[in-house]
Amino acid sequence: MKNFDWIVIGAGITGSALSYELAKKGLKVLLLEKDPNYSNATRYSYGGVAYWSGTDDFSNKLCQESREIHHNLSQELGYNTEFRELDLMLTMPADKDPEMIAEDYQKFLIKPQLLTPKEAIEIEPLLNTDAISGCLKLPHGHIHPQKTNNGYQQAFLKLGGTINYEEVSQLLSQNTIITGVKTPQEEYFSENVVICAGGLSHSLLKSIGIAVNIYFTHSQLILTSTVDINLKTLVMPAILNRLDIEEKSGDLELESLWNHPSDEIISDVMEPGAIQFRDGHFCLGQISQIITNPQANFDRHLAEKTIREGVGKILPKLENLPGKLHNCLVAFCPGANFLVGKIDHFQGLHLFSGFTSTFVFAPPLAKRFASWVTEDAEKMPSLLS
Ligand SMILES: Cc1cc2nc3c(=O)[nH]c(=O)nc-3n(C[C@H](O)[C@H](O)[C@H](O)COP(=O)(O)OP(=O)(O)OC[C@H]3O[C@@H](n4cnc5c(N)ncnc54)[C@H](O)[C@@H]3O)c2cc1C
């Protein structure tokens, strides 16, 4: 029988950051991860830190805290996260009115600069000006996501934390009080469990009859080898259709589809984007699909073709770079930036997942979460189940 103060399920960026912050408060923490290869959303992401994206007092404050955290994180963790400041170039389709799109961005903490195609290509020479009506330029942060994850984990281990590679197959409870978790190898006991299982958070909660508004997309992307081309900025579309399909997926009608997982593609968007990492390799993205079965298969050939053609239209030199297709699940919660707090009516069970801009919001919220646990329990938000 093994006892811990806290058990954290899932060692992507959310679980790793939170485990570290809990351990920093002197708590005995177990972090459980099912996949030693980390084929997860954290590994396959662009690593953008959207510290401009706050829309109210609380999210603005988190954005400011996050920027400061990322600036100091390599030093704090003793591990290079490869943080840098870089421009985010949000491309606008040739047939759309740039002024109207720019209007949608006026709600954010930092307002973008509207650039004509000619101005945009001076900043990002790889852009195809024929394919765009302009760009929105924003100051953005960038990290190496997997290195940042490793950094949190190494610092967590130094604080005495435990990481075991085991899949949580069951949440253990007595009535509505959490008592621990079960894996195929072992039972672990704790009065506090937090779910950071990314796209699989939904099914873990469902397994004990808890319905929370958290879902997932299937995402596909290409990682290239190191190449001798220089992309200066992070390029993404200004119109994020993914947010639309995520918003709609919380409808009551669709809710019933999530209760009966199938391989049907409910919606499907391609958002051409690209980032180059410090070692010269690219991540080219990204297809997002709503398919309710987390294990659903997809057409790899079609996905690769769609990403290459989509990226090639905006950034022609990147279309045929040698690379490999990957896929992962990405958690989201419709209409909110994240789901963080204790699950109402289920003592000891918590959720830290469903982030929209995970790399900006998870690090400051992990700090706050650890402070709520140790100093200010009343401030911990309640999540309705
Ligand atoms: C192409 C692409 C680009 C992106 N770009 C950005 C970006 O620029 N900025 C940004 O903020 N976000 C971006 N994202 C989104 C971001 O990557 C994710 O939101 C984030 O990584 C999610 O972290 P997570 O810890 O919630 O999930 P994950 O990284 O998926 O980690 C969850 C972990 O839980 C484990 N797990 C699940 N179930 C169990 C279980 N039962 N037992 C044990 N372990 C379990 C999984 O194996 C997994 O390792 C991007 C995503 C993609 C795909």
The ligand as a MOL file (V3000), in Angstrom:
LIG
                    3D

  0  0  0     0  0            999 V3000
M  V30 BEGIN CTAB
M  V30 COUNTS 53 58 0 0 0
M  V30 BEGIN ATOM
M  V30 1 C -0.1060 20.9920 -33.6930 0
M  V30 2 C -0.4290 21.5880 -32.3460 0
M  V30 3 C 0.0070 22.8670 -32.0360 0
M  V30 4 C -0.2750 23.4260 -30.7810 0
M  V30 5 N 0.2090 24.6510 -30.5030 0
M  V30 6 C 0.0040 25.1980 -29.2910 0
M  V30 7 C 0.5780 26.4470 -28.9660 0
M  V30 8 O 1.2790 27.0660 -29.7660 0
M  V30 9 N 0.3320 26.9650 -27.7310 0
M  V30 10 C -0.4490 26.3080 -26.8060 0
M  V30 11 O -0.6410 26.8300 -25.6900 0
M  V30 12 N -1.0040 25.1090 -27.0990 0
M  V30 13 C -0.7870 24.5380 -28.2970 0
M  V30 14 N -1.3190 23.3130 -28.5950 0
M  V30 15 C -2.1550 22.6540 -27.5820 0
M  V30 16 C -1.2720 22.0800 -26.4840 0
M  V30 17 O -0.2880 21.2780 -27.0520 0
M  V30 18 C -2.1010 21.2520 -25.5060 0
M  V30 19 O -3.2070 22.0050 -25.0890 0
M  V30 20 C -1.3040 20.8470 -24.2910 0
M  V30 21 O -0.0900 20.2530 -24.6320 0
M  V30 22 C -2.1290 19.9010 -23.4590 0
M  V30 23 O -1.3750 19.4820 -22.3590 0
M  V30 24 P -1.9960 18.3840 -21.4170 0
M  V30 25 O -1.0470 18.1320 -20.3240 0
M  V30 26 O -3.3880 18.7870 -21.0570 0
M  V30 27 O -2.2100 17.0920 -22.3590 0
M  V30 28 P -1.1530 16.0620 -22.9690 0
M  V30 29 O 0.1050 16.7150 -23.3470 0
M  V30 30 O -1.8810 15.3010 -24.0110 0
M  V30 31 O -0.8300 15.1220 -21.7410 0
M  V30 32 C -1.7890 14.2760 -21.1550 0
M  V30 33 C -1.0540 13.0320 -20.6810 0
M  V30 34 O -1.9390 12.2220 -19.8980 0
M  V30 35 C -1.5780 10.8710 -20.1440 0
M  V30 36 N -2.7090 10.0270 -19.7300 0
M  V30 37 C -3.9560 10.0270 -20.2660 0
M  V30 38 N -4.7280 9.1120 -19.6300 0
M  V30 39 C -3.9450 8.5480 -18.6760 0
M  V30 40 C -4.1730 7.5250 -17.7060 0
M  V30 41 N -5.3730 6.9200 -17.5800 0
M  V30 42 N -3.1560 7.1610 -16.8890 0
M  V30 43 C -1.9240 7.7910 -16.9890 0
M  V30 44 N -1.6530 8.7380 -17.9250 0
M  V30 45 C -2.6550 9.1200 -18.7370 0
M  V30 46 C -1.3170 10.8490 -21.6430 0
M  V30 47 O -0.5370 9.7180 -22.0100 0
M  V30 48 C -0.5850 12.1670 -21.8460 0
M  V30 49 O 0.8110 12.0270 -21.7820 0
M  V30 50 C -1.0440 22.7070 -29.8280 0
M  V30 51 C -1.4690 21.4070 -30.1260 0
M  V30 52 C -1.1620 20.8400 -31.3550 0
M  V30 53 C -1.5980 19.4340 -31.6310 0
M  V30 END ATOM
M  V30 BEGIN BOND
M  V30 1 1 1 2
M  V30 2 1 2 3
M  V30 3 2 2 52
M  V30 4 2 3 4
M  V30 5 1 4 5
M  V30 6 1 4 50
M  V30 7 2 5 6
M  V30 8 1 6 7
M  V30 9 1 6 13
M  V30 10 2 7 8
M  V30 11 1 7 9
M  V30 12 1 9 10
M  V30 13 2 10 11
M  V30 14 1 10 12
M  V30 15 2 12 13
M  V30 16 1 13 14
M  V30 17 1 14 15
M  V30 18 1 14 50
M  V30 19 1 15 16
M  V30 20 1 16 17
M  V30 21 1 16 18
M  V30 22 1 18 19
M  V30 23 1 18 20
M  V30 24 1 20 21
M  V30 25 1 20 22
M  V30 26 1 22 23
M  V30 27 1 23 24
M  V30 28 2 24 25
M  V30 29 1 24 26
M  V30 30 1 24 27
M  V30 31 1 27 28
M  V30 32 2 28 29
M  V30 33 1 28 30
M  V30 34 1 28 31
M  V30 35 1 31 32
M  V30 36 1 32 33
M  V30 37 1 33 34
M  V30 38 1 33 48
M  V30 39 1 34 35
M  V30 40 1 35 36
M  V30 41 1 35 46
M  V30 42 1 36 37
M  V30 43 1 36 45
M  V30 44 2 37 38
M  V30 45 1 38 39
M  V30 46 1 39 40
M  V30 47 2 39 45
M  V30 48 1 40 41
M  V30 49 2 40 42
M  V30 50 1 42 43
M  V30 51 2 43 44
M  V30 52 1 44 45
M  V30 53 1 46 47
M  V30 54 1 46 48
M  V30 55 1 48 49
M  V30 56 2 50 51
M  V30 57 1 51 52
M  V30 58 1 52 53
M  V30 END BOND
M  V30 END CTAB
M  END
